[in-house]
């Protein structure tokens, strides 16, 4: 035991035994974790399945019978089912919030939340292992402080864990900006369709096709609305779901206007005309606000890149002469 300890100290420095223990602990965690995360089957479920006829049990489990083929294929989406208890939020409220965030980012799959948490866990472990490897290599080749070694292990792990979250947040912001910028054009096209004699549903389908090239995120939302209406869902519920998915105040206001117009029987074309004009004014105001911010940003950049060179040019010769004068006095 003492020989092994001395060998680790010679190979990896004073913290060699600690690194060895940490590496073995991480390896054991990786080996045991799949068994701990395996989804446990309820004994009552097994009992009910055993008491059912073979055809009902196979159908409940999503399997295939000898005479009938499954209507849907899993397409590999059930690979994360065994880790559902670990990869999904525990409460229904947290699950709803997580699904809404993934939907706003453009990920509408039923396993989007599981995939997100699986990526967080995988990348966190991967970068943590990289940090441990770097720490072992650095301690073996050169002297490095304990604080730097700990940071070399923890910082990559934290980076890998928060990288998917950062990506999703960026996706949400990008989609919301795209929806906000393209919404006035969508309202103008929808107004033209309604005034041309088409119904609101037909106008939404037309707008979803026309917006595909310029604003794909908004086109996808309008296409979702048209498909849900075709499926027979209540139009009020569909519009409310659209406003919740978009996460943009302008869209929420539009949904409120459409619901009120449908409830009180007012003209949809008139409501669209008024709201489209308001959206255009808001877009102009946002453009003016961005233009007014440019002089401040340019002034800051100009000061950073022009004032230091000017000071060097103007004050530099005087400072040099003073240094030469002090050197003469000392001599």
C-alpha positions in Angstrom: 0.0 0.0 0.0 2.8 2.3 0.8 4.6 1.5 -2.5 1.4 2.3 -4.4 1.0 5.6 -2.5 4.6 6.5 -3.3 4.1 5.6 -6.9 1.1 7.9 -7.2 2.9 10.7 -5.5 5.9 10.3 -7.9 3.6 10.2 -11.0 1.0 12.9 -10.2 2.5 14.9 -7.4 1.4 15.3 -3.8 -2.3 15.1 -4.7 -1.8 11.9 -6.7 -3.6 9.6 -4.2 -6.5 12.0 -4.0 -6.9 12.1 -7.8 -6.7 8.3 -7.9 -9.5 8.0 -5.4 -11.6 10.6 -7.2 -11.2 8.9 -10.5 -12.2 5.5 -9.0 -15.2 7.1 -7.4 -16.3 8.7 -10.7 -15.8 5.4 -12.5 -18.0 3.6 -9.9 -20.7 6.3 -10.3 -20.7 5.8 -14.1 -21.0 2.1 -13.6 -23.8 2.1 -11.0 -25.8 5.1 -12.4 -27.6 3.1 -15.2 -28.9 0.6 -12.7 -30.0 3.3 -10.3 -31.8 5.3 -13.1 -33.5 2.2 -14.5 -37.2 2.8 -14.5 -38.8 0.4 -12.0 -42.0 -1.4 -13.1 -44.9 -1.2 -10.7 -45.7 -4.7 -9.3 -49.4 -4.0 -9.7 -48.8 -3.2 -13.4 -47.2 -6.6 -13.8 -50.1 -8.2 -12.1 -52.7 -6.5 -14.3 -50.7 -7.4 -17.4 -50.6 -11.0 -16.4 -54.3 -11.0 -15.8 -55.1 -9.5 -19.2 -55.5 -11.5 -22.3 -52.4 -11.6 -24.5 -53.8 -9.3 -27.1 -54.7 -6.6 -24.6 -51.3 -6.8 -22.9 -49.4 -6.5 -26.1 -51.5 -3.6 -27.2 -51.0 -1.8 -23.8 -47.3 -2.2 -24.1 -47.2 -0.9 -27.6 -46.0 -4.2 -29.0 -47.1 -6.1 -32.1 -49.5 -8.9 -32.4 -49.0 -11.8 -34.9 -52.0 -10.7 -37.0 -51.8 -6.9 -36.7 -49.0 -4.4 -37.3 -48.4 -1.5 -35.0 -49.8 1.8 -36.3 -46.7 3.8 -35.2 -43.1 3.0 -34.9 -41.2 4.2 -31.9 -38.3 5.5 -34.0 -35.9 5.0 -31.1 -37.7 7.5 -28.9 -38.2 5.0 -26.1 -34.5 4.7 -25.4 -34.8 7.3 -22.7 -37.9 5.9 -21.0 -35.8 3.9 -18.6 -34.3 7.1 -17.3 -37.6 9.0 -17.2 -37.6 9.3 -13.4 -34.2 11.1 -13.5 -34.5 13.1 -16.7 -38.0 14.6 -16.1 -39.1 17.1 -13.5 -40.9 15.6 -10.6 -44.0 17.9 -10.5 -46.5 18.6 -13.2 -46.0 22.4 -12.9 -42.2 22.0 -13.5 -42.9 19.6 -16.4 -45.3 22.1 -18.0 -42.8 24.9 -17.7 -40.0 22.8 -19.1 -42.1 21.7 -22.1 -43.2 25.3 -22.8 -39.5 26.5 -22.7 -38.5 23.7 -25.2 -41.5 24.5 -27.4 -40.6 28.2 -27.5 -37.1 27.1 -28.5 -38.6 25.2 -31.5 -38.2 21.7 -30.0 -41.7 20.2 -30.1 -41.0 16.5 -29.7 -42.5 14.6 -26.8 -39.1 13.6 -25.6 -37.6 17.1 -25.9 -37.4 17.6 -22.1 -35.8 14.2 -21.6 -33.3 14.9 -24.3 -32.4 18.3 -22.9 -31.7 16.9 -19.4 -29.8 13.9 -20.9 -27.6 16.3 -22.8 -27.0 18.4 -19.7 -26.0 15.3 -17.7 -23.8 13.8 -20.5 -22.0 17.0 -21.3 -21.4 17.7 -17.6 -19.9 14.3 -17.0 -17.8 14.5 -20.3 -16.3 17.9 -19.5 -15.8 16.9 -15.9 -13.8 13.8 -17.0 -11.8 16.1 -19.3 -11.1 18.4 -16.4 -9.9 15.5 -14.2 -7.6 14.3 -17.0 -6.2 17.8 -17.4 -5.7 18.1 -13.6 -3.8 14.7 -13.5 -1.6 15.7 -16.4 -0.9 19.1 -15.0 0.0 17.8 -11.6 2.3 15.2 -13.1 4.2 17.5 -15.4 4.4 20.7 -13.5 3.7 22.1 -10.0 0.2 23.6 -9.8 -1.7 24.9 -6.8 -4.6 23.0 -5.3 -7.0 25.9 -6.0 -6.2 25.8 -9.7 -6.6 22.0 -9.8 -10.0 22.2 -8.3 -11.0 25.0 -10.7 -9.6 22.9 -13.6 -12.0 20.1 -12.7 -15.1 22.1 -11.7 -15.1 24.8 -14.4 -15.3 22.4 -17.4 -18.0 20.4 -15.7 -20.1 23.5 -15.0 -19.5 24.7 -18.6 -20.8 21.4 -20.0 -23.8 21.3 -17.7 -25.0 24.8 -18.5 -24.1 24.7 -22.3 -27.5 23.1 -23.3 -29.4 25.6 -21.2 -27.5 28.5 -22.8 -28.3 27.1 -26.2 -32.0 26.8 -25.5 -32.2 30.3 -24.1 -30.5 31.7 -27.2 -32.9 29.7 -29.4 -35.9 31.1 -27.5 -34.6 34.7 -27.8 -33.9 34.2 -31.5 -37.3 32.8 -32.3 -39.1 35.5 -30.3 -37.2 38.2 -32.1 -38.1 36.6 -35.4 -41.8 36.3 -34.5 -41.9 39.9 -33.3 -40.2 41.2 -36.5 -42.4 39.2 -38.9 -45.7 39.6 -37.1 -46.7 43.0 -38.7 -46.1 41.5 -42.2 -48.1 38.5 -41.3 -51.0 40.7 -40.1 -50.9 42.7 -43.4 -51.1 39.5 -45.4 -53.8 38.1 -43.2 -55.8 41.3 -43.6 -55.5 41.1 -47.4 -56.7 37.5 -47.4 -59.7 38.3 -45.2 -60.6 41.4 -47.3 -60.3 39.3 -50.5 -63.2 37.1 -49.2 -61.3 34.2 -47.6 -62.1 33.0 -44.1 -59.7 33.5 -41.2 -58.7 29.8 -41.3 -58.0 30.0 -45.1 -56.0 33.2 -44.5 -53.9 31.6 -41.8 -53.1 28.7 -44.1 -52.1 31.1 -46.9 -50.0 33.2 -44.6 -48.1 30.1 -43.3 -47.1 29.2 -46.8 -46.0 32.8 -47.8 -44.0 33.4 -44.6 -41.9 30.2 -44.9 -39.0 31.8 -46.7 -38.6 35.0 -44.6 -39.9 34.0 -41.1 -39.9 30.2 -40.8 -40.6 30.3 -37.0 -43.7 32.4 -37.5 -44.8 30.3 -40.5 -44.5 27.2 -38.3 -46.7 28.7 -35.6 -49.4 29.6 -38.2 -49.2 26.1 -39.7 -49.7 24.7 -36.2 -52.8 26.8 -35.8 -54.2 25.7 -39.1 -53.6 22.0 -38.3 -55.1 22.2 -34.8 -58.2 24.0 -36.2 -58.5 21.3 -38.9 -58.3 18.6 -36.1 -61.4 20.1 -34.6 -60.0 21.9 -31.6 -61.8 25.0 -30.3 -60.5 28.1 -32.0 -60.3 30.1 -28.8 -58.1 27.5 -27.2 -55.9 27.3 -30.3 -55.4 31.0 -30.3 -54.6 31.1 -26.6 -52.1 28.3 -27.0 -50.5 30.2 -29.9 -50.0 33.3 -27.6 -48.5 31.1 -24.9 -46.1 29.3 -27.2 -44.9 32.5 -28.9 -44.1 34.3 -25.6 -44.3 37.7 -27.3 -46.5 40.5 -26.0 -47.7 41.6 -29.4 -48.9 38.1 -30.2 -50.7 37.9 -26.9 -52.5 41.2 -27.6 -53.4 40.0 -31.1 -54.9 36.8 -29.6 -57.0 38.8 -27.1 -58.3 41.0 -30.0 -59.2 38.0 -32.1 -61.0 36.2 -29.2 -63.0 39.4 -28.3 -63.9 39.9 -32.0 -65.1 36.3 -32.3 -67.0 36.5 -29.0 -68.8 39.8 -29.6 -69.3 39.2 -33.3 -67.4 42.3 -34.5 -65.7 42.5 -37.9 -62.5 40.5 -38.0 -61.2 42.6 -41.0 -61.7 45.8 -39.1 -59.9 44.4 -36.0 -57.0 43.2 -38.2 -56.8 46.6 -39.9 -56.5 48.5 -36.7 -54.1 46.1 -35.0 -51.9 45.8 -38.1 -51.5 49.6 -38.2 -50.6 49.5 -34.5 -48.0 46.8 -35.1 -46.4 48.8 -37.9 -46.2 51.8 -35.7 -44.5 49.7 -33.0 -42.0 48.3 -35.5 -41.1 51.9 -36.6 -40.8 52.9 -32.9 -38.4 49.9 -32.3 -36.3 50.9 -35.3 -36.1 54.5 -34.1 -35.1 53.3 -30.6 -32.4 51.2 -32.1 -31.2 54.1 -34.2 -31.1 56.4 -31.2 -28.9 54.0 -29.4 -26.3 53.9 -32.1 -24.7 57.3 -31.4 -24.1 56.4 -27.8 -22.4 53.1 -28.8 -20.4 54.8 -31.5 -19.3 57.5 -29.1 -18.1 54.9 -26.6 -16.2 53.0 -29.2 -14.7 56.2 -30.6 -13.5 57.3 -27.2 -11.9 53.9 -26.5 -10.0 53.8 -29.7 -9.1 57.5 -30.2 -8.5 59.0 -26.7 -5.6 56.7 -25.6 -3.6 57.2 -28.9 -4.1 61.0 -28.6 -2.9 61.0 -25.0 0.2 59.0 -26.0 0.9 61.4 -28.8 0.4 64.6 -26.8 1.7 63.5 -23.4 4.3 60.9 -24.4 7.1 63.3 -25.5 6.7 65.3 -22.2 6.9 62.1 -20.1 9.9 60.9 -22.0 11.7 64.3 -21.5 10.9 64.2 -17.8 12.3 60.6 -17.5 15.5 61.7 -19.3 15.8 64.7 -17.0 15.5 62.5 -13.9 18.1 60.1 -15.3 20.5 63.1 -15.8 20.0 64.3 -12.2 20.7 60.8 -10.9 23.8 60.5 -13.0 
